[in-house]
């Protein structure tokens, strides 16, 4: 079950799928114990914020090392079937799993998960990510 930071309370998403970002992203962290995958924008020219995409309850993934630009949408039915089969998701559980397509000029990927969130987080004064929930973080999308 995903946990949410205090900054999330009361915030409503400001976008819907499909969603695109003209930034460079890469896989940032994968936690096996929590089945949680994070992608993070790594553009050094984005001075004031970074975007973090978190997938919760990940049951399968096929990833590239870099996405630029990044577009996230629901996977096509054939991609969904392929990912569910690859991930060995039982048919009785398949309705709970969301298959998301990660599309980019640098290649495509897929993530099969239970839910996801996309946040914009401010950078600290040195331009590095805070790595902690921040009151100025903005929820872009949750599903």
RAVEN-V72580 format. One line per field, one symbol per residue. phi: phi as a letter, one per 30 degrees, with the letter a starting at -180 (. if undefined). burial: b if it has 24 or more other C-alpha atoms within 12 Angstrom, else e. A space follows every 50 residues. Layout:
phi: ???
burial: ???
This chain:
phi: .dcbdeddeidcdcbbddbbbdbccbecabcdechbcbcbdbdddddcab cbccccidcaabbcdbbadcbcbdddedddeddddedhddedcdddcccc cccaddkcbbbcbdaabbbccddddcicddibebdcdbdcaba
burial: eeeeeeebeeeeeeeeeebbbebbbbbbebeeeebbbbbbbbbeeeeebb bbbbbbbbbbbbbbebbbbbbbbbbeeebbbebbeebebeeeeeeebbbb bbbbeeebbbbbbbbbbbbbbbbeeeeebeeeeeeebbbbbbb
